[in-house]
Amino acid sequence: MKNFKRTLSVILVLALALAFTACGSEKKLNGTVDELKAAVSAVNAEGELVPYDEDRLIDDLGIKSDEYSEGFYLIPINSAGVETIAFFVCADSASADSLKLKLETHVADVRNKQKDYNADNYQVALDAVVVKEGVYVYLVMSPAKDAIVKAIGDKLK
């Protein structure tokens, strides 16, 4: 019984240590959202990007302005492609979960629409990523996905 209590105590101490270590590893944005926007715009695949405004985010994706404190949702201005780059700093973890689900739903919709319509766009949609890291949520759906994800990773440390 004494060994059981000692083993249990050691396990609890290790679990607490692991929990405290994990809490300290939350990523932070290195720079501003505008600097990140410029970095991803510089490596996107389909030319000049334009932002969605708040009304379009609500109407098209169900993303409300109270779910995030700042961010962007960019699409190409002169392209028939599906390139979409989004990054949001959410109000809290629950908002981040909700926003991630909305972006994943959007990607699924694009995949369904492009499947029998445009093979190149369909492949870009298949390769898309939606990531939540703490209160940060981002979507990268682009032929230049790797370069854009790297640009975000360089700013989110």
NULOBA-19070 format. One record per residue: residue in one letter; x, z, y of N, C-alpha, C in turn. Coordinates in pm, whole numbers. Each point is the difference from the previous one (the first is absolute). Layout:
BEGIN
NODE r    npx    npz    npy   capx   capz   capy    cpx    cpz    cpy
NODE A      X      Z      Y      X      Z      Y      X      Z      Y
...
END
This chain:
BEGIN
NODE r    npx    npz    npy   capx   capz   capy    cpx    cpz    cpy
NODE M     82      0   -119    -82      0    119     87      0    126
NODE K    111     76     -6     89      7    114     63   -136     27
NODE N     40    -71   -107     58   -133     17   -103    -99     55
NODE F   -124     15    -42   -106    -88     50    -18     18    150
NODE K     -3    125     46    -16     27    143    120    -55     78
NODE R    118     18    -53    120    -49     67     -2   -154      8
NODE T    -37    -64   -110     -8   -147     -2   -106    -49     98
NODE L   -114     67      1   -106    -37     93     45     17    144
NODE S     72    107     30     51     23    135     97   -109     42
NODE V     88    -41    -90     95   -106     30    -73   -131     26
NODE I   -100    -31    -79    -77   -123     18    -71      2    136
NODE L    -59    113     37    -68     10    128     97    -17    117
NODE V    118     61    -10    100    -14    106     44   -146     13
NODE L     21    -67   -112     39   -141      4   -112    -86     59
NODE A   -123     28    -36   -113    -76     54    -11     18    151
NODE L     19    122     48     -4     25    145    116    -70     70
NODE A    116      4    -58    116    -67     60    -24   -151      9
NODE L    -56    -56   -105    -31   -143     -1   -105    -33    107
NODE A   -101     83     13   -105    -23     99     57      4    141
NODE F     87     97     29     59      9    134     93   -117     27
NODE T     71    -45   -100     89   -115     16    -81   -125     28
NODE A   -109    -21    -70    -84   -117     20    -61     -1    140
NODE C    -37    116     51    -59      7    133     99    -42    107
NODE G    126     26    -20    101    -33     98     42   -145     -1
NODE S    -49    -79    -94     46   -138    -12    -98   -101     60
NODE E    -96     45     79    -97    -91     60     71    -93     98
NODE K    -35   -126     -6     66   -100     84    -51      7    143
NODE K     87    -40     91    -33     -6    143     35   -139     51
NODE L    -75    -44     99     26   -128     62    119     14     94
NODE N    102    -80    -25    120     -1     83    -20   -103    111
NODE G    -42     45    118    -32    -90    109   -149      3     27
NODE T    -47   -102     71   -141     -6     36    -73   -103    -86
NODE V   -131      7      2    -82    -99    -71     23   -139     59
NODE D     18     -7    132     27   -129     64    133    -59    -46
NODE E    101     84    -20    129    -48    -50    -15    -52   -143
NODE L    -79     70    -81    -26    -47   -136    -75   -132      2
NODE K    -98    -11     87    -78   -124     14     93   -117     35
NODE A     93     22     90     96   -105     37     91    -35   -118
NODE A     41    100    -76     88    -24   -115    -69    -83   -108
NODE V   -126     32    -30    -69    -77   -105    -41   -138     52
NODE S    -29    -10    128    -34   -130     58    119    -94     -5
NODE A    119     55      9    122    -82     -1     28    -61   -137
NODE V    -53     60   -106     31    -50   -136   -122    -55    -73
NODE N   -115     -8     68   -118    -51    -68     18   -148    -33
NODE A    -85    -51    -86     18   -135    -54    -78   -109     72
NODE E   -105     36     71    -92   -103     48    -11     -9    151
NODE G    109     25     71      0    -20    145    -58    115     78
NODE E    -49    -31    120    -50    102     90   -120     74    -60
NODE L      4    131     13   -107     85    -53    -82     57    115
NODE V   -130     15    -25    -88     60    100    -66    124    -61
NODE P    -23    100     85    -62    123    -52   -152    -10     -3
NODE Y    -58     70    -97   -144     24     -2    -27    105    108
NODE D   -114    -10     66    -39    107     91    -85    101    -76
NODE E    -33    111     68    -74    108    -67   -134    -47    -54
NODE D    -70    -85     74   -131    -46    -46     10    -80   -129
NODE R    100    -85     -7     17    -81   -121     41     85   -119
NODE L     83    102     24     37     90   -110   -123     69    -57
NODE I    -91     42     88   -122     66    -47    -90   -101    -71
NODE D    -23   -115     64    -93    -99    -56     49    -61   -130
NODE D    127    -39     -6     52    -72   -117     48     92   -113
NODE L     54    117     38     63     84   -102    -58    141     -9
NODE G    -82     37     94    -56    136      0     99    105     45
NODE I    107    -40     67    102     95     46    -37     47    140
NODE K    -28    129     12    -41     59    128    122     54     74
NODE S     -6     -4    131    114     42     82     33    148    -16
NODE D    -95     83    -44     31    141    -18     74     29   -132
NODE E     19   -104    -83     75     18   -124    151     -9     21
NODE Y     41    -51    114    143    -14     26     29     29    147
NODE S    123     44     27     38     28    139     67   -120     64
NODE E     69    -80    -79     57   -124     49     30    -91   -119
NODE G     18   -127     31     27    -94   -107    -27   -142     43
NODE F     11    -91    -96    -27   -141     26    -47    -69   -127
NODE Y    -72   -109     20    -49    -84   -107     20   -143     49
NODE L     96    -71    -57     41   -130     51    -33   -112    -97
NODE I    -46   -111     57    -24   -122    -77     63   -117     76
NODE P     31   -110    -67     60   -114     70   -102    -71     90
NODE I     49    -49    113    -90    -66     95    -31   -144    -40
NODE N     97    -71    -54    -17   -142    -33     38    -26   -145
NODE S    -80     50    -91     33    -17   -141   -125     11    -85
NODE A      1    -73   -109   -108     13    -98     39     98   -110
NODE G    115     65     19     48     95   -100    -73    132      8
NODE V     35     88    -90    -65    131     -8     91    113     48
NODE E    111    -36     63     95    103     43    -70    105     84
NODE T     19    125    -39    -56    115     69    102    113     -7
NODE I     29     57    115     93    113      6    -68    110     79
NODE A    -14    116    -62    -67    112     66     82    126    -19
NODE F     -4     85    100     67    130     -8    -80     97     85
NODE F    -34    115    -59    -79    100     71     61    138    -17
NODE V     -2     76    109     32    142     -3   -136     69      0
NODE C    -34     59   -114   -135     55    -16    -11    141     56
NODE A   -123     38     27    -27    131     57     37    113    -97
NODE D    -22    -22   -129     30    100   -102      5    -69   -136
NODE S     29     77   -102     15    -56   -135   -131    -61    -51
NODE A   -112     64     30   -130    -54    -45    -28   -134     66
NODE S     31    -11    129    -16   -128     70     92   -106    -59
NODE A    121     41    -36     95    -94    -61    -52    -50   -133
NODE D    -57     87    -80    -59    -41   -128   -114   -100     22
NODE S    -86     30     97   -114    -87     30     48   -136     50
NODE L     95      0     90     50   -125     55     71    -83   -107
NODE K     74     66    -87     67    -71   -110   -103    -70    -89
NODE L   -108     69    -31   -106    -58    -82    -63   -123     69
NODE K    -20      9    129    -58   -114     74     95   -120     -1
NODE L    129     25     14     97   -110     -5      9    -59   -140
NODE E     -5     85   -102      2    -50   -138   -124    -85    -29
NODE T   -114     42     53   -123    -77    -16     14   -136     67
NODE H     60     -2    117     22   -127     71     89    -93    -83
NODE V    108     53    -55     91    -82    -81    -75    -55   -122
NODE A    -81     81    -64    -78    -46   -115    -96   -112     40
NODE D    -61     13    118    -90   -105     50     76   -131     23
NODE V    118     10     61     81   -120     24     39    -65   -132
NODE R     38     80    -97     35    -55   -132   -118    -77    -59
NODE N   -117     60      5   -119    -65    -56    -33   -130     72
NODE K     14     -2    132    -31   -120     77    103   -111    -24
NODE Q    125     36    -21    107    -99    -12     25    -46   -143
NODE K    -51     71    -97     32    -27   -141    -22   -146    -39
NODE D   -114    -55     30    -30   -138    -37      5    -95    120
NODE Y     56     49    111      0    -80    122    140    -48     38
NODE N     98     93      4    134    -35     44    101     80    -82
NODE A     73    -67    -85     93     67    -93    110     75     74
NODE D     53    -58    109    106     68     75    -51    128     64
NODE N   -116     -8     66    -59    119     61    -35    105   -105
NODE Y    -50    -45   -112    -34     92   -109    123     76    -47
NODE Q    113    -69    -13    123     66    -44     47    102    104
NODE V    -10    -36    127     37     95    106    -89    124    -10
NODE A   -130    -20    -22    -92    113    -12     30     84   -125
NODE L     35    -66   -109     37     74   -122    122     88     21
NODE D     94    -50     82    124     73     24    -12    106    109
NODE A   -115      8     65    -19     94    112     17    145    -45
NODE V     45     83     94     14    143    -27    -75     80    108
NODE V    -63    106    -44    -60     98     90     62    134    -39
NODE V     64     64     97     77    121    -28    -44    112     93
NODE K    -10    121    -57    -25    121     78    121     90    -17
NODE E     58     39    112    111     95     -2    -32    109    101
NODE G    -52    112    -49    -44    106     90   -120    -48     80
NODE V     14      2    133   -108    -46     87     18   -146     42
NODE Y    101    -65    -55     25   -141     30    -60    -88   -110
NODE V    -70   -106     42    -56    -96    -95     37   -138     50
NODE Y     49    -83    -93     29   -137     42    -38   -100   -107
NODE L    -31   -121     49    -35   -115    -83     97   -112     34
NODE V     58    -59   -103     83   -119     20    -50   -107    -98
NODE M    -60   -103     57    -45   -115    -77     63   -121     69
NODE S    112    -44    -55     78   -102     68     96    -67    -97
NODE P     29   -128     23    106    -65    -78    136     66     26
NODE A     13     68    113    123     71     34    -12    150    -29
NODE K    -76     33   -104    -29    140    -33    125     87     -8
NODE D    100    -46    -73    119     83    -20     69     33    132
NODE A     13    -99     88     65     23    130    -83     95     87
NODE I   -132    -13     -7    -86     87     82     -1    142    -53
NODE V     -7     15   -131      5    134    -60    133     66     33
NODE K    109    -77     -1    131     54     39     -1     44    145
NODE A    -57    -80     89     -8     36    142    -77    129     19
NODE I   -109     16    -74    -78    125      8     82    115    -57
NODE G     64    -22   -115     82    104    -62    114     45     89
NODE D     57    -94     77    109     36     93    -48     90    112
NODE K   -127    -12     38    -56     83    108    -70    125    -50
NODE L    -34      4   -128    -74    113    -57     92     75    -95
NODE K     61    103     49     99     74    -80    -33    147     -7
END
